[in-house]
Amino acid sequence: MCSIIGYEGRGEAAPLLVKGLQRMEYRGYDSAGVAILSQREISVRKGVGKVSEVNALVHMDELRGEVGIGHTRWATHGGVTEANAHPHLSNSGQIALVHNGIVTNYIELREELRSKGFSFNSQTDTEVIVNLLQLNFEETRDVKTAMMRTVATLKGNYSFAAVFPDGTLAAARFHEPLIVGISRDGYLVASDILGFVEQTDKVIYLDNREIITMKDGGQVICDFDGKPVRHELIRVSNEIADADKGEYVHYTLKEIFEQPASILRTAEKIAPEVARAAEMIESAKNLYITGSGSSFHAALVGKYLLSKFGGLNIEAIMASEAEFSPHHLDSESVMIAISQSGETADVLEAANWAKEKGARIISIVNKTSSSLAQMSSLTIGLGCGPEIGVAATKSFTSQLVVLYTIAGLLSGGTLSPRFDNLSRQMSEVLDNQTKIKALAEKLTGLSDIYILGMGANYSIASEAALKIKELAYVHAEALPGGELKHGPLALLDSNSYVVFLNPSDSTYSNVMTSAHEVKARGAKIIGISNRPSEIYDYWINLPSTEAEMFPLVEMIPMQLLAYYLAIHRNANPDYPRNLAKSVTVK
Ligand code: G6P
């Protein structure tokens, strides 16, 4: 999965495209490129690396011309090479194309095109689209018809944008995001609003099975059958605020530090939706909660909270495992689907699978215009602002705020989260980051680390381990305290480090027992706790909070530890290798 962008207007295309690509790099960043049309000639500049690296080498932003497209890649078909980087040109060199998604029938299409004399220069599925466009354009001399004929033969999920020799920019959407921006001097299309945030806040959200053609200051939208479509123009100023790094070195650090404010923003804005969600959840006969990555860890905390405080029987399913899970889904079932982006293919598939069986979907998303939101009976928007760092930080704590609030409503008064207190406690941890920074430096050479917790703290341990893997490339493993003696103890010796999530809640004494077992094997103990203890070799002090609320507070030192570990290990925390923020492929 990748990001695509296109511009058609009166300004210079290349600088806009390169800037937009930089903002969308979270979607993939192993190669980048642009194609610009000038006097009926298309020039392509592309290469392997991040946008800034490729630009430093081939000066993409210096190409001149008023129509163009651009791409950042996260390789699916074919290795990370210049030949596989987009844009791709058709055999005639007259059409250029960028693509996000997967064409599943590309092998058959490639054979068909080969039999008609076409040749291929890359291993991508993308090259078949651009050559089909050429074939169909040569036969019809009409961009819209060429687009319609081409999409009619494609299978899979995709969005793409293409530049035609007559100066038309055309784009199509099928189950991958594509948004149109209308600026003072032209039209833009992009995978995310962030791609054109500096140009305009006026947008059109294209639906699936739609094509847009833009030329000479005009645009036409139709569906895949050619029927004209009209869309409302939407202003999106709220969604695109805060997209800058500001004074911070990395988006990830900025987003970690935003949490005392972002959890309050979430808590304030969700009231009407969470009340409806609580009703739907309470009346459901079968209840499921799902997500991927960090959002799945939030789902695990949600399962704990809703069963403990709502007295509900709820099953947590990892989204990618949904189709293999035994289930009892029908029209009396509810699935809570959690996703920052609302575009994760595994989550969409799990939600679709539940919906087909008649279940209602409650989605918890940060992007309220996303595909997941569109297919839900009820959507709860996190409202924590754009999250650019690839690893989830503030969206995770906002997801927990939603789940705590729902559990609070269902608890009959036994759980009443005070998010204002939590916000202050998070700030306290952030103010004391020096100790965590120093600890991260000490741990720089580490190849393995264990994080132990029990109850809901085990779900936080899993999320912490994911953060350390993603950001610092250190093997990190979450351990449920009681399981230590059933296997993992065999791994520990005097070179091992174990982080204990050990707040003074109901898990405290059991976790202490595990700490003694670890100490007896000579391993080093890092205690994350509001209570000091001699057993800790390193102690990160947590502010005291209500027993049930520790998961939200203890996440902060773990995020900081992962971030600073990445810095000391010379990794770029905003763009972890091999990953992308929103994985829109299976
Ligand atoms: C990717 C990211 C993870 C993220 C997961 C789910 O794998 O690398 O950091 O947690 O997707 O993303 P979502 O947008 O569905 O929450």
Residues whose N, C-alpha, C, O or C-beta is under 5 A from the ligand:
A	BS01	G6P	S292 G293 S294 S295 I338 S339 Q340 S341 G342 T344 V390 A391 A392 L579 A580 K581 S582 V583
